[in-house]
Amino acid sequence: MFQGVRQGSVLYILKKGEQPQLSTAQVVSVSNPYPSPKAPNIFGQQNSVVDIQVKQGSENMVFKEMPALDGFTVSPDGTAVSDNTESMLTEIRNLHRTSQQIVESAPLHQKLLPVYEGFYDILDPNLAKEREKDKRLNKLEEEMQGMKGTLTDIHNILLTTWNKDNESSKN
């Protein structure tokens, strides 16, 4: 429980996001519990909160309105804070499991994408015509690029030949 942490205690901090980071911070001070300025809990009671000042490396930080009777919380920005390793391990296991499930389901979803696109064609024939038009335009663009390359090659060959003819006529 956050109200029970004391100076010198360790807090575990997990910054979630694209590059998660786990770190520790040492408690510098803890305020006395006070009523939360936020809405009451589901039982109509006011929750108690504490403010905890910590030192992380050379940086001082303050965690405001930490739930006094909990030992784990997640802030609106996605930072998880815990006063014990078990709660943090549970959070990391949950995050790991979620990521693993997403990775394992990727092949299924790759197969489903064309199926859903086919449904669009059935439900909206204009969309199917648009997609077919896009395919034809892409194919024409590819052909034009190929023709442009061929014309460039022909131009270079003619230029080389013309230059050789000019040099031989000078000699």
Secondary structure as UniProt FT lines:
FT   HELIX           2..4
FT   TURN            7..8
FT   STRAND          10..15
FT   STRAND          21..30
FT   STRAND          34..35
FT   TURN            42..43
FT   STRAND          48..56
FT   TURN            57..58
FT   STRAND          59..67
FT   TURN            68..69
FT   STRAND          72..74
FT   TURN            76..77
FT   STRAND          79..82
FT   HELIX           85..123
FT   HELIX           125..170
//
